[in-house]
Structures are given as structure tokens and as C-alpha cells.
Amino acid sequence: MDKKAPAQRAAPKKKMGRPPVDTSPVTIRMPDDMISALDDYRRIVPEIPSRPEVIRRVMAEFLAREVGYMDDE
């Protein structure tokens, strides 16, 4: 029987769930200083989005400006 206090027990790990069907994974390498800048930017955005979410937002904004891409979310 587990005798640890409730505060010492590990919280159950939250499952990420299945990704949307109409998406594909993209793996990129970035210089450490670019990742640091990305993390600095994340800290000033409300709700501190994940790195992938920030990259999606930045790419959507860039593509909207450059080629008229409209994010359908």
C-alpha cells in the first residue's frame, strides 16, 4: 500500500490525444540562439504557448502577409 502523502504522489500524466487528421509532422533543426529567442517570445505571450504552437502562429502570420494564406481555424 502506498503510504506517501497526497502531495508527494506523482500527478497522472495528461495524454496528448490524437493529432488532427489533416496535419503532417515537420521536424526542423534550429540554432540554440534562435530557440532561446523563441522561448523569450513565448514568455511574453499570454498563456505561454508551446514551441510548436508559437512556430505555427508565426508561420501562419508570415504566410498570410506574404502569400495571402488564410488559416481556417
QUIWO-V177764 format. One record per residue. N is the residue number from 0. OMEGA is omega in whole degrees, 0 to 359 (none if undefined). Layout:
n: [N:N]
omega: [OMEGA:OMEGA]
This chain:
n: [0:1:2:3:4:5:6:7:8:9:10:11:12:13:14:15:16:17:18:19:20:21:22:23:24:25:26:27:28:29:30:31:32:33:34:35:36:37:38:39:40:41:42:43:44:45:46:47:48:49:50:51:52:53:54:55:56:57:58:59:60:61:62:63:64:65:66:67:68:69:70:71:72]
omega: [182:183:180:175:182:182:182:179:178:177:178:182:181:179:182:182:182:178:178:184:186:179:176:179:176:179:179:173:180:176:181:181:177:177:177:178:178:179:176:179:180:184:180:179:178:177:178:180:177:176:180:180:178:179:177:181:181:179:179:179:179:182:177:181:187:186:177:179:178:178:184:177:none]
